[in-house]
Amino acid sequence: MQDRPTAERHTPVLRDRIVELLAPALHAEGAVFVDGTLGMGGHTEAVLTACPGAIAVGIDRDTEALTLAGERLAPFGDRFVPVHAVYDEIPEALAQRGIAEAQAILFDLGVSSLQLDEAERGFAYRMDAPLDMRMDQTTGLTAADVLNDYGVRELEVILRDFGEERFARKIARALVAERDKEPFANSARLVELLQRVVPAASQRSGGHPAKRTFQALRIEVNAELSVWSDALPAALSLLPVGGRIAVLSYHSLEDRITKRGLAVGATSSAPPDLPVELPEHKPWLKLLTRGAEIADEAERADNPRATSVRLRAAERTRAKPLSKAGHDVRNRYQNAGKPSETTTKMGETR
Ligand SMILES: C[S@@+](CC[C@H](N)C(=O)[O-])C[C@H]1O[C@@H](n2cnc3c(N)ncnc32)[C@H](O)[C@@H]1O
């Protein structure tokens, strides 16, 4: 753990734009802001400062993040409520606290700089550490479990789909051959294998040879895409009319789920042959961003994490669709970003 205060160690991506998008929904006294990915609390701090009547419920699956964000947000007293949960559990987490809706919701997806900075968490390929990569270290499979227990085909699919790794098959085969000699435990041995297996020409043009494999393992270990597919419709169902949601994605599959998820609400559901659009077919979301917004050059130069960000935001424009429609919405998410054969942890259908 480092000694510098949390706030100094971290700059939230697109902070001012997030405040600009969400603050109009948070002016009323007692308005609820849900930060579904609290991290080190940078966005929540900015929102609570800009919206003095609002309270914030900060969700994170990482207990260390909750502790650090709690220190940073202590000056806001009981306007900040920390919750240890996975973000697809937000409706239940709010209900337990007697909250039925949220006027604004933010998701800043992926790992935090805290998680990347701390060698022992195993997220960073530049530091030797146990192959853990769990955002919630209290539960679940580690990256070492995935590497040592998954079949060669499963590994290939994960590397290809979650890491967008061109050499997925070659790497998967090399991983299985290597673990047969001795199971994987630490990242240095994995990095050394990747340096050997990824062709030199690709290493020159495609960045660090371990980058894509580490990303793929992290997404698998934390079931990031399937959880996000469930979390987005659940979050949208919490928005009252006028409520707003903003999502920062860093991976094309994540952003695809976000784009399609918002499009479901922002598009008329009227059958094409119906001459008149009935009220129940009207869109119930208005997109607040044109396509996906990116960070400007200055922010990208200043914060490497901002280079791949895609921001999408929307506002609820009418009351909840019927539950049947809500059900349809969820089904349509389920297929939005899932790779062909596997998205979830070993043991589930692939
Ligand atoms: C990019 S960071 C958020 C940074 C934050 N916006 C800030 O300003 O400090 C993402 C955070 O989301 C958390 N997270 C990722 N997936 C999650 C999930 N499914 N449920 C709950 N928290 C999650 C991670 O543990 C991490 O702390």
The ligand as an SDF file (V2000), in Angstrom:
LIG
                    3D

 27 29  0  0  0  0  0  0  0  0999 V2000
  -12.1450    2.3140  -12.9430 C   0  0  0  0  0  0  0  0  0  0  0  0
  -12.4210    2.0220  -11.2810 S   0  0  0  0  0  0  0  0  0  0  0  0
  -13.4810    3.3090  -10.7940 C   0  0  0  0  0  0  0  0  0  0  0  0
  -12.7710    4.5880  -10.4530 C   0  0  0  0  0  0  0  0  0  0  0  0
  -13.7060    5.6200   -9.8970 C   0  0  0  0  0  0  0  0  0  0  0  0
  -14.6010    6.1290  -10.8940 N   0  0  0  0  0  0  0  0  0  0  0  0
  -12.9610    6.7470   -9.2290 C   0  0  0  0  0  0  0  0  0  0  0  0
  -13.2070    7.9170   -9.5640 O   0  0  0  0  0  0  0  0  0  0  0  0
  -12.1410    6.4790   -8.3510 O   0  0  0  0  0  0  0  0  0  0  0  0
  -13.5020    0.6640  -11.3300 C   0  0  0  0  0  0  0  0  0  0  0  0
  -13.8960    0.1480   -9.9670 C   0  0  0  0  0  0  0  0  0  0  0  0
  -15.0350   -0.6720  -10.1880 O   0  0  0  0  0  0  0  0  0  0  0  0
  -14.9240   -1.8250   -9.4020 C   0  0  0  0  0  0  0  0  0  0  0  0
  -15.6710   -2.8560  -10.0800 N   0  0  0  0  0  0  0  0  0  0  0  0
  -15.3680   -3.4490  -11.2550 C   0  0  0  0  0  0  0  0  0  0  0  0
  -16.2930   -4.3510  -11.5670 N   0  0  0  0  0  0  0  0  0  0  0  0
  -17.2100   -4.3090  -10.5770 C   0  0  0  0  0  0  0  0  0  0  0  0
  -18.4280   -5.0140  -10.3400 C   0  0  0  0  0  0  0  0  0  0  0  0
  -18.8670   -5.9300  -11.1920 N   0  0  0  0  0  0  0  0  0  0  0  0
  -19.1310   -4.7150   -9.2370 N   0  0  0  0  0  0  0  0  0  0  0  0
  -18.6910   -3.7690   -8.3580 C   0  0  0  0  0  0  0  0  0  0  0  0
  -17.5400   -3.0810   -8.5230 N   0  0  0  0  0  0  0  0  0  0  0  0
  -16.8190   -3.3540   -9.6220 C   0  0  0  0  0  0  0  0  0  0  0  0
  -13.4510   -2.1210   -9.3150 C   0  0  0  0  0  0  0  0  0  0  0  0
  -13.1810   -2.8660   -8.1370 O   0  0  0  0  0  0  0  0  0  0  0  0
  -12.8460   -0.7200   -9.2990 C   0  0  0  0  0  0  0  0  0  0  0  0
  -12.6200   -0.2890   -8.0000 O   0  0  0  0  0  0  0  0  0  0  0  0
  1  2  1  0
  2  3  1  0
  2 10  1  0
  3  4  1  0
  4  5  1  0
  5  6  1  0
  5  7  1  0
  7  8  2  0
  7  9  1  0
 10 11  1  0
 11 12  1  0
 11 26  1  0
 12 13  1  0
 13 14  1  0
 13 24  1  0
 14 15  1  0
 14 23  1  0
 15 16  2  0
 16 17  1  0
 17 18  1  0
 17 23  2  0
 18 19  1  0
 18 20  2  0
 20 21  1  0
 21 22  2  0
 22 23  1  0
 24 25  1  0
 24 26  1  0
 26 27  1  0
M  CHG  2   2   1   9  -1
M  END
$$$$
